[in-house]
Amino acid sequence: MQITIYILIVLVIVLLDIIGFIGAVAPAIPGPPLCLISLAIAYFYFPSSISLAILITMIGLCLLAATIDYFAPMLVTKLGGGSKYAIVGSTLGILTGLFFPPFGIIWIPFIGAFIGELIENYKKVGKAFKVAFLSFLSFMLTTGFKLILCGIISYLSIRACFLK
C-alpha cells in the first residue's frame, strides 16, 4: 500500500472516530455508526488486524445502542410514572439543548421533562422532579454506553492501522 493512501485511510478513520465521539453525546449525529464505519474501513484495509467476529459483534452492539437510545428515555419515563407531556418535554429539551452546548444537552431535557410533567399535573412537583430525574438518568446511561462503545470501536480501528 502506498504511503499516501495509508495516511489518507488513517486520517479518515481518526476523523470518523472523533466525529463518532461527538455524536455519542449530540443526538443529531449518529456516533456509534460513524465509529463502526471506521472499523469497517480498518477491517477491509487491514484485514489481519480485525476479525469478522469482532466486526459482527460491534455491529450488534451498535444496533443495541441505537435501540436503547431510542426506547430507554420513553420506557424509563413511563416506568417512573411520567406522562406523555414529560416525554414530549424531554424530547423537545434534547433538541433545544443542541443549541446550548455542552450543558444544554444535559440540563434542558431535564427541565423539559419537569415542565412537561407539571403541565400534566401542576400540583405534584415531587413527582415531576422524580420523572425529570429519571429522564436525566436515562440520558446519562445511554450516553455513557455510547461513549464506551465508541471508545472500544475507536481503539480497535486505530490499533488496526498500526498493526501489520
C-alpha positions in Angstrom: 0.0 0.0 0.0 1.4 3.4 -0.9 2.2 5.7 2.0 -0.1 8.5 0.8 -3.1 6.1 0.6 -2.2 4.7 4.0 -2.0 8.2 5.6 -5.4 9.1 4.0 -7.0 5.9 5.3 -5.7 6.6 8.8 -6.9 10.2 8.7 -10.4 9.1 7.6 -10.5 6.5 10.4 -9.4 9.0 13.0 -11.8 11.7 11.7 -14.7 9.3 11.8 -13.8 8.3 15.3 -13.6 11.9 16.5 -17.0 12.8 14.9 -18.4 9.5 16.4 -17.4 10.6 19.9 -19.1 13.9 19.4 -22.1 12.0 18.1 -22.2 9.8 21.2 -23.3 13.0 23.1 -25.1 15.0 20.4 -28.3 13.3 19.4 -28.2 14.8 15.9 -25.0 12.9 14.9 -25.0 9.0 14.8 -21.9 8.4 16.9 -21.6 4.7 17.2 -22.4 4.1 13.5 -19.7 6.5 12.4 -17.2 4.7 14.6 -18.5 1.5 13.1 -17.7 2.8 9.6 -14.2 3.5 10.7 -13.9 -0.1 12.0 -15.3 -1.4 8.7 -12.7 0.6 6.8 -10.0 -0.7 9.0 -11.3 -4.3 8.5 -11.2 -4.0 4.8 -7.8 -2.2 4.6 -6.1 -4.1 7.4 -7.8 -7.5 7.4 -5.2 -9.3 9.5 -5.8 -6.9 12.5 -9.6 -7.3 12.9 -11.6 -10.5 12.8 -15.0 -10.9 11.2 -16.3 -11.9 14.6 -15.3 -8.6 16.1 -16.8 -6.7 13.3 -20.1 -8.6 13.6 -20.1 -8.1 17.4 -19.6 -4.4 17.1 -22.4 -4.2 14.5 -24.7 -6.0 17.0 -23.6 -3.6 19.8 -24.3 -0.6 17.6 -27.8 -1.9 16.8 -28.3 -2.4 20.6 -27.1 1.1 21.3 -29.5 2.6 18.7 -32.4 0.6 20.1 -31.6 1.5 23.7 -31.0 5.1 22.8 -34.4 5.4 21.2 -36.6 3.5 23.7 -34.9 4.0 27.0 -36.0 7.5 27.7 -39.6 6.7 27.0 -39.6 3.5 29.0 -37.8 4.9 32.0 -40.1 7.9 32.0 -43.2 5.7 31.8 -41.9 3.3 34.4 -41.3 6.3 36.7 -44.9 7.3 36.3 -44.3 10.1 33.8 -46.9 11.3 31.4 -46.8 11.9 27.6 -46.1 15.5 28.3 -42.9 14.6 30.2 -41.7 12.5 27.3 -42.5 15.3 24.8 -40.9 17.9 27.1 -37.7 15.8 27.4 -37.6 15.3 23.6 -38.0 19.0 23.0 -35.4 19.6 25.6 -32.9 17.4 23.8 -33.5 19.2 20.5 -33.3 22.6 22.2 -30.2 21.6 24.2 -28.3 21.1 20.9 -28.1 24.9 20.6 -26.6 25.4 24.1 -23.6 23.0 24.3 -22.2 21.5 26.3 -24.5 21.7 29.3 -27.7 22.4 27.4 -27.9 18.8 26.1 -27.8 17.7 29.8 -29.9 20.1 31.6 -32.5 21.3 29.1 -34.1 17.8 28.7 -34.3 17.6 32.5 -36.1 20.9 32.6 -38.3 19.9 29.6 -39.4 16.7 31.3 -40.0 18.6 34.6 -42.2 21.3 32.8 -44.0 18.6 30.8 -44.9 16.7 33.9 -46.0 19.9 35.6 -48.3 20.7 32.7 -50.0 17.3 33.2 -50.4 17.8 36.9 -49.1 21.1 38.3 -49.8 20.1 41.9 -47.3 17.3 42.0 -43.9 19.0 42.0 -42.2 16.0 43.7 -43.5 13.6 41.0 -42.4 16.0 38.2 -38.9 16.2 39.8 -38.7 12.4 40.0 -39.8 11.9 36.4 -37.3 14.6 35.2 -34.5 12.9 37.2 -35.3 9.5 35.7 -35.3 11.1 32.2 -31.9 12.7 33.0 -30.5 9.4 34.4 -31.7 7.5 31.3 -29.9 10.0 29.0 -26.7 9.8 31.1 -26.8 5.9 31.0 -27.4 5.7 27.3 -24.8 8.4 26.5 -22.3 6.5 28.7 -23.0 3.3 26.9 -22.5 5.0 23.5 -19.3 6.7 24.7 -17.9 3.4 25.9 -18.9 1.7 22.7 -17.3 4.4 20.6 -14.1 4.1 22.7 -13.9 0.4 22.1 -14.5 0.7 18.4 -12.1 3.6 18.0 -9.4 1.7 19.9 -9.9 -1.3 17.6 -9.9 0.7 14.4 -6.9 2.9 15.2 -4.9 -0.1 16.6 -5.6 -1.9 13.3 -3.9 0.9 11.4 -0.6 0.3 13.2 -0.6 -3.5 13.5 0.6 -5.3 10.4 
